[in-house]
Amino acid sequence: MSHIALVTLVVRDYDEALSFYTDALGFELVEDTDRGDGSRWIVVRPRGTTGTGLLLARAKDDAQLASVGAQTGGRVGFFLHTEDFEGDHERMRAAGVRFLEEPRHETYGSVVVFEDLYGNRWDLLQPA
């Protein structure tokens, strides 16, 4: 096994999730395929990368809907690395991304916690 290709993120609505990840976070749309049964296969990932992508999967039932925004129990569950911490932080803030704290400069790098549109917590991190 060489790498993790996709991580599923359960979302409430395909289009609102796609808009957030492409517009607010600047991710690129890799694939958006209609599966013919009302579902879609939507993959996004940070622009210019070829690594792990997010599969945006619409909740299909009440149990899945209840997990939207709480897939990691309130912990930071996603880590977005950057080479331009200040620039990306400012661009995301201007796009309406909700940050939960002021940026911190730790021994391991610069970091700030933000939430996606559903409340999942992410670290924006520029490693030292």
C-alpha positions, 0 to 999 in steps of 0.5 A: 500500500502506497498511500491513502487516496480518499477520506470520506467527509459526510455532508448535508448537501453536495453543492453547498459543500462543494462551494465551501471547499472550492471557494472558501478553502481554494480546493480544486474539484477533481471529480463530480460524477452523477451516479444515476441514483441521486448520488454523486461521486465528488472528490476535492483536494488542495489545489495543485496537489496529487495526494489524498482527496476528500470524498464529499458524501451526502448523508443518506439517512438519519444516522449519517445526518447526525454525524455531519459536523461531528465526525471526530467528536469535536476534536481537530480531525483534519490537518491542512498544510500550507507553505504560506500560513499568513496568506492562506489565513487571510484569504480564508478569513476574507472568504468567511471561514470561521477561525476558533482562535488567533494564530499560534506559533509553536515549536512545530510550526504556525497553526490556527484552528478553523471550522468547515461549514458544518463545524468539523474542526481543522488545523491550518498548519505551516510546519516549522 
